[in-house]
Amino acid sequence: MSTPAPSPAAPPHLDADTLARLVPMSAAVDALEAVLAAGLDPAAEAPRSVVDVPGGQLLLMPSATVSYTGVKVATVTPGNAERGLPRVQGLYLLLDGVTHAPLALLDGIALTSLRTPAVSGAAIRHLAVPDAERLVVFGTGPQAWGHVEAVRAVRPALRHVDVVARNTDRVAAFAERCRAAGLSAAAADADAVARADVICCCTTAREPLFDGSLPPDHATVAAVGSHEPDAREVDARLVGRATVVAESRAVAERECGDLLLAAAEGPFAMDELHTLDALVRGEARPTEGRPRLFKSAGMAWEDLAVAAAVYERWVADGS
């Protein structure tokens, strides 16, 4: 009688505190830039599956390299705000790239809250003016805070944050959090973009948040709040003025309402779009005298790059 093979050990669960300890924002930005500089092609990525379910959406986001394979299972539940629960939830399963043995299970909320602003940080590093000091943030949730951290990681001259959101209590708490981190901060209205060096849009808005004629010609805008073709945070006026960068052409044409709606209204053509990998490799550069816009919808390779960085640091630390 043969002896049964031993059951494989359960993969470790790397929670939010572990992710924050092992890979700070600056390291996440570097991990994303490294995979792009090494030749990763976001255009080759399989599209994520988005399934409508009662009360929201289920997203499946697989990605693979020669070293790792991984998949994020995430949910988007708009009604969770009223329940005191996160709008986005999920888990990330990291596998070995050759054997596909499970390596780790990561907190999906923490991973998303890290990788999304880190992607913006990678773009802002190549788009924003070097001495950027003033940031306007739309939103007060985890992504808004992550973007404060990301901008600060790549533009250490940052000194002031204007916070724009509807809930005055949350705005006050967010501004206080910025002050506790050593920045000046204040509640503001949308017109604050006229004085901004960097603008981060981290909301669930489906209509433009500000007048696109207001940002200065040197300003950089990161819009990350939507992944639907009929939703946008920035208007056609800004898109038409700007040097525009997105994660990939296919994603932009499928999911980026900020760009698709601007193209439909006339001031922008999709063939004017630059991609993030070209920007990181120095194959694309912003045009002087025009604002710079990075539109992100989120891609699975980003989760994999940051998850792999977390796992490798976890192994190296002997955690």
N, C-alpha and C positions, 0 to 999 in steps of 0.2 A: 504494500500500500504506500503510495507516494506521500511525501510530506507536503502539505499545502504551503505555497509561497507566503512569506510574511506580508501582512497588509502594509502598504506604504504609510509612512507617518503623515499625519495631517499637516498641511502647509501652515507656517506661522501666520497669525493675523497681525498685520501692522496697522495700528490704529492711528487716529489723527495726531495724537501727541508724539508718536514715534516718527511719523512723516515730518512734522515740524522740527523735531530735534535733529533728524538725520540730514534733511535736505532743505536748508533755508532758501528763500526766494532767489538769491543770487546764484546758488548752485543749480536750481531748477532752470533758470534762464540759460546758464552755461551748458547744461545737458541738452537742451533743445537746439541751441546753436551748434553744438558739436555734431549732432546727428545730421543736421542739414549741411554743415561744412564738409562732412565725410561723404556726402553724395546721396543721402536719402532723397527719394523723389516723391513728394506728397501726391503728385498726379497719379501715381501708380496705386494709391490706396483704394481699397474697396469701399464703396459708399456704406455709410452706417444704415442699419435698418431702423426705421421709425414706425412703430405700430401704435395706432390709436387704441387706447383702452379706456374703460369707463373712468372719467374724471381726469384724464391726462394722456400721457404718452409713455411708451416703453422704448428705450433706445438700446441697441446692441452695437458695440463698437469694437470689432476685432482688428488686430494688426500683428505683423510678424516681421522679424529680421532673422539673420542667420543665428543670432545668439538667443533671442527670446521670442516668445509668442504670448499674446495677452488679449483679454477681452474685458471690456467694461459693460456691465449691465446697469443701466441708469433709468430712473423714472423722472418725469417732469409732471408735477401735480400742482397746477395753479391754486387750487382750493386749500392747499396746505397752510398758506399764510394765515388764514382764519382759524386754523387748528393749532397754531403755534408750532408747526412742523416745517422742516426745510422744503422749499419748492423742488429742489433737485436732490435725489437720494440714489444710492447705488453701491456696488461692490466691484472691485477689480481683481481678476484672477490672472496672475503672472505664471507662465509656464516656461520650461526650458525649451530653447529653440530647436534642439535636435531630438530629444526624447519625448518632449511634451509632458514631462512629469511636472506636476504642480510645484511651484517654488514658494509662492506667497499669495495671501489674500489681503488686499489693501482696502482701507476705508475709501469708498468711492467719492463721498462728499469732500473729504480732505484732499484727495488727489485732484479732483476737478477744481477745487478752490485754489490749489497751488498751480496746476499746469495752465489754466486759462490766463491768469495775469502774467505768468511767466512767458507765455507766447507773446502777449502784448509787450512785455519787457524786451524780448528779443527784437521785435519790430521797432519799438521806441528807441532802443540803443542805436539803431541805424538811421532813424528818421528825425528825432528831436534835435533841436539846437543844443550844443554842448553845455551851455550855461543856463538851461531851463530851470527857473525858480518857482513858477506859479502853476499849480495844478488845479483844474476844476474837475470834480468827481460828481457824476449824476448817479445817485443811489446810495444806500447806506448798509447794504447787505455784505455777505462774505466776499463777493467779487469786488465790490467797491473798495473794501479794505485791502484785499489782495493787490489791487491796482495801485493803491498808495505805496505799498511795499515794493511793487515791481518798478514803479517810476523812481522811487528812491534808490533802488539797487543799481539802476543804470544811469541815473542822473543825480549824483550826490549833492549837487548844488540846490536841489529842491528845498524850499524853505516855507512855502505857504500853500495851504489847501483850502479852496472854496468848495463847500458841500451844498449840493442842490438836490432836494427831495421834498415830497409832499408832507411827510410826518415830521412836525417840528421837534418833537421829543427825540426821535431817532437822529435827526440832524444834529441836535445839541449833543447827544451822546457820542456821535461819530466825531464831531469836531473836538470834543474833549479827549477822545482816544488819540486823535492826531497830536493834540497838545502834549499829552502824556508821553508821546513818542519823540518829542522834541521839535515839532513843527508848529508854526502858527496856523490857525484855522478859524473859519467863520462860516456861518450860514450865509447863503447867497441865492440869488435868482439866476435864471438862465442867461441874462445879459453879462454875467461874469466871464463868459467865454471870450468877450472882447479884450480882456486883459490877460488871457491865459497863454502859457507856453505849451502846456500839454492838457488835453481834455480826454477824460475817460468816461465812456457811456456804459453803465453797468446796470441796466434796468430791464423791466419787462414791457416797456413802452412799445406800442405799435405805430406811433406817429412821431415825427421829428421832435426832438427835445429842445431845439434852439434854432434861431435864424442863422442859416449857413453863411450869410454875408458878414457875420460879426467876428469870427475868429481871425486873428492877425495872419498875415501871409506866412509868418514863420511857424505857426502853431502846428502841433501834431495831435491828431484825434485818433483814439482807439475806440471802436464800437464793437461790443462783444455780447450785447444782450439778446440777440435773436438769431435763429437759424431757420427762418421761414421766409419764403419768397414774397409774402405780402405784408411783412412787418419791417419797420425800420426805426432807427433812433436818430439818423441824420438825414437832412433833406437833400434834394437834387442840386440845390444851389451850392452846397459845400462840396458834394461829389464832383460837380462840374469844375470847381476851382482847383481841386486837389490833385496831387500825385497820389494814386490809389494803389494800395497793396492788399492782397488777400492770400489766404493759405494755399489755394490752388484755383485754377480757372474752373475746373469742373465743379468744385464746391460753390464758388461764386455764382456760377450759372444755374445751380440747382437750389441753393439755400439762402443766398445773401440778398434779402429784399432791399437793403439800403442801396445796393448797386443796381439790381434789376429794375427797381422802380425809377431810379434816376436815368437809366438807359431808356426806359419806355417814355420818359418825359422829355428826353432830348439832349440835355447838356453833357451827357457822358456816353461813351461807347465802350462795350466790354473789351474790345481789342486794345484799349488803352491801359488795361490792368497789368500791374506787375505782381509777381509772386514772391512770397516770403523767402523761399530758398534762393531765388536770384538776388534778393536784397542782401541776405546774409553772406552770400559768396562774392558780393561786390559786382555782380553782373547788372544790377539795377540801382539807380540812385535817385533821390528826390530832386525835383526841379527847384532851383532857387526862385524865390518870389512867389511860391505857391504853397498853400497849406499841404500837410501830409495826412493821409487817412489810411489807417489800418483797419480793415474789416475782418473780424474773425467769427467763424461759425463753430469752431471746434472740430478737431480731427483725431482719429484713433491713434495715429503715430505719436501724437503729443503725450497722450496718457502712457503709452508704452515707454517712451523715452524717460519720462519722469519716474515711472514705476520701477524701471530697471536701475535708475540712479539710486532710488531709495533702497532697493534690495541689495545692490552692491555695497552700499555704505553699511547696511545692516550686517552683511556677511563680514565685511572688513572690521567692524567694531566687535564682532563676536557676540552680538546681542542675542 
